[in-house]
Amino acid sequence: NDQKGFYHCFGCGAHGDVIGWMTDQRGMQFMDAVKELAAQAGMEVPAPDPRAAERAEQQAGLHEVLAAAQDWYRLQLDTPEGAKARDYLATRRFDAHTMERFGVGYAPAGRQALKAALAQFPEAMLIEAGLRIAVDDKEPYDRFRDRLTMPIHDARGRVIGFAARILDAEKKDAPKYINSPDTPLFDKGRT
């Protein structure tokens, strides 16, 4: 329907807009569909900005690092070291479904545990993602240690940071909650 700008198949129920038609029904890639439609309309698609492409590539790498960290934190909750975290969650009446749904995990106490688990990523990337802290000339260390972790997601559902809660109620020399620092993906004020 050209006037309304959508299509609908009464046989199979498929529907969407013109770009959806090009990608779903004609098997085109998104950008190819945009370029073809622009050409039909007599418009020019702006050339990609190399700096924007570089930023997008950097962000894709950080998304990958944070997803790997989330997977690892989630697995750590089920380890013997994660028993303290599971016990705490039980006192707060968190059931398995809720923990899975929200991605609750556990960051072990070791200062180098995450680095060892995510050895496939360069140290600089772990620091840039906010997972490790680098101070002056000292060896970097894991930001989240002996804490429950909760992923923070963007509007597309990708992990962009973490909130973490301390487990030891008697410990008064550390904040009860900490968040990821501002990174290229996570801006606490905006998120």
Phi, psi and omega per residue, in radians:
N1 nan 1.810 -3.095
D2 -1.126 -0.628 -3.098
Q3 -1.174 -0.717 -3.100
K4 -1.585 -0.262 3.065
G5 1.313 0.576 3.075
F6 -2.571 2.930 3.053
Y7 -2.206 2.723 3.071
H8 -2.633 2.293 3.078
C9 -1.782 2.063 3.140
F10 -1.321 -0.242 3.118
G11 -1.387 -0.932 -3.066
C12 -1.850 -0.191 3.108
G13 1.539 0.027 3.134
A14 -1.155 2.463 3.101
H15 -2.735 2.866 3.124
G16 2.817 -2.897 3.139
D17 -1.687 -3.037 -3.046
V18 -1.135 -0.651 3.111
I19 -1.193 -0.690 3.057
G20 -1.040 -0.677 3.104
W21 -1.075 -0.792 -3.094
M22 -1.162 -0.709 -3.089
T23 -1.400 -0.754 -3.073
D24 -1.388 -0.830 -3.010
Q25 -1.550 -0.524 -3.115
R26 -1.841 -0.061 3.054
G27 1.242 0.432 -3.115
M28 -1.526 2.708 2.985
Q29 -1.280 2.694 -3.083
F30 -0.936 -0.915 -3.091
M31 -1.131 -0.612 3.091
D32 -1.127 -0.688 3.103
A33 -1.128 -0.757 3.126
V34 -1.075 -0.789 -3.134
K35 -1.101 -0.752 -3.140
E36 -1.142 -0.756 3.130
L37 -1.140 -0.686 3.100
A38 -1.093 -0.749 3.123
A39 -1.082 -0.731 3.117
Q40 -1.108 -0.574 -3.134
A41 -1.533 -0.019 -3.138
G42 1.312 0.464 -3.133
M43 -1.907 2.797 3.096
E44 -1.920 2.358 3.068
V45 -1.479 2.190 -3.128
P46 -1.039 2.541 3.102
A47 -1.161 2.541 -3.133
P48 -1.151 2.487 3.095
D49 -1.439 2.112 -3.106
P50 -1.047 -0.587 3.119
R51 -1.198 -0.683 3.103
A52 -1.143 -0.686 3.104
A53 -1.122 -0.693 3.116
E54 -1.139 -0.741 3.094
R55 -1.094 -0.745 3.141
A56 -1.101 -0.693 3.116
E57 -1.152 -0.729 3.112
Q58 -1.086 -0.792 -3.138
Q59 -1.125 -0.658 3.104
A60 -1.057 -0.710 3.105
G61 -1.129 -0.694 3.122
L62 -1.192 -0.635 3.065
H63 -1.059 -0.715 3.138
E64 -1.114 -0.748 3.116
V65 -1.087 -0.825 -3.102
L66 -1.167 -0.629 3.078
A67 -1.131 -0.714 3.113
A68 -1.142 -0.704 3.104
A69 -1.101 -0.759 3.127
Q70 -1.064 -0.780 3.120
D71 -1.042 -0.748 -3.120
W72 -1.186 -0.772 3.103
Y73 -1.042 -0.728 -3.133
R74 -1.086 -0.734 3.111
L75 -1.149 -0.609 -3.100
Q76 -1.155 -0.452 3.118
L77 -1.093 -0.493 -3.092
D78 -1.615 0.077 -3.138
T79 -1.551 2.904 3.064
P80 -0.982 -0.669 3.121
E81 -1.143 -0.435 3.127
G82 -1.415 0.001 -3.110
A83 -1.016 -0.706 3.136
K84 -1.062 -0.699 3.126
A85 -1.197 -0.739 3.114
R86 -1.110 -0.696 3.106
D87 -1.084 -0.760 3.112
Y88 -1.056 -0.813 -3.136
L89 -1.073 -0.625 3.110
A90 -1.133 -0.672 3.111
T91 -1.157 -0.430 3.121
R92 -1.650 0.099 3.083
R93 1.094 0.623 3.011
F94 -1.395 2.211 3.069
D95 -1.643 2.946 -3.076
A96 -1.041 -0.671 -3.140
H97 -1.087 -0.786 -3.131
T98 -1.143 -0.737 3.132
M99 -1.106 -0.710 3.136
E100 -1.208 -0.774 -3.100
R101 -1.038 -0.727 -3.095
F102 -1.650 -0.042 3.061
G103 1.265 0.513 -3.135
V104 -1.064 2.339 -3.137
G105 -2.364 -2.987 -3.138
Y106 -2.421 2.274 3.052
A107 -1.725 2.036 -3.141
P108 -1.079 2.878 -3.032
A109 -1.261 -0.412 -3.054
G110 -1.077 2.462 -3.130
R111 -1.284 -0.294 -3.098
Q112 -2.133 0.169 -3.043
A113 -1.091 -0.829 -3.121
L114 -1.159 -0.718 3.125
K115 -1.007 -0.768 3.137
A116 -1.139 -0.699 -3.109
A117 -1.222 -0.562 -3.109
L118 -1.917 0.706 -3.082
A119 -1.076 -0.317 3.130
Q120 -1.243 -0.239 3.135
F121 -1.823 2.483 3.119
P122 -1.155 2.604 3.126
E123 -0.918 -0.763 -3.103
A124 -1.033 -0.620 3.138
M125 -1.241 -0.669 3.098
L126 -1.126 -0.660 3.112
I127 -1.202 -0.806 -3.118
E128 -1.102 -0.561 3.114
A129 -1.336 -0.122 3.118
G130 1.492 0.177 -3.099
L131 -1.501 -0.421 -3.135
R132 -2.245 2.720 -3.125
I133 -2.006 2.282 3.062
A134 -1.988 2.132 3.141
V135 -2.150 2.046 3.090
D136 0.782 -2.191 -3.063
D137 -1.765 0.279 3.112
K138 -1.526 2.797 3.098
E139 -1.177 2.304 3.094
P140 -1.027 2.707 -3.126
Y141 -2.460 2.807 -3.124
D142 -1.140 2.340 3.138
R143 -1.208 -0.784 -3.066
F144 -1.771 2.059 -3.123
R145 -2.405 2.303 3.138
D146 0.889 0.900 -3.123
R147 -2.443 2.677 2.909
L148 -1.236 2.483 3.083
T149 -2.080 2.498 3.076
M150 -2.308 2.131 -3.113
P151 -1.233 2.572 3.016
I152 -1.895 2.240 -3.065
H153 -1.912 2.699 2.995
D154 -1.520 -3.096 -3.096
A155 -1.115 -0.380 3.129
R156 -1.600 0.058 3.093
G157 1.511 0.128 3.137
R158 -1.515 2.510 3.096
V159 -1.224 2.228 3.127
I160 -2.105 -0.139 3.140
G161 -3.129 -3.032 -3.128
F162 -2.441 2.625 2.873
A163 -1.963 2.487 -3.081
A164 -2.427 2.424 -3.119
R165 -1.990 2.353 3.107
I166 -1.198 2.596 -3.115
L167 -1.724 -0.520 -3.081
D168 -1.486 1.766 -3.101
A169 -1.116 -0.416 -3.126
E170 -1.387 -0.287 -3.079
K171 -1.330 1.989 -3.068
K172 -1.869 -0.056 -3.094
D173 -1.692 0.228 3.124
A174 -2.455 2.606 3.123
P175 -1.156 2.572 3.137
K176 -1.142 -0.736 3.119
Y177 -2.163 2.475 2.960
I178 -2.351 2.647 3.109
N179 -2.066 2.882 2.970
S180 -1.033 2.616 3.045
P181 -1.324 3.005 3.025
D182 -1.112 2.316 -3.141
T183 -2.350 3.104 3.053
P184 -1.037 -0.349 3.136
L185 -1.783 -0.520 -2.966
F186 -2.093 2.111 3.032
D187 -2.135 1.843 -3.023
K188 -0.951 -0.728 -3.110
G189 -1.117 -0.679 -3.138
R190 -1.440 -0.620 -3.060
T191 -1.365 nan nan
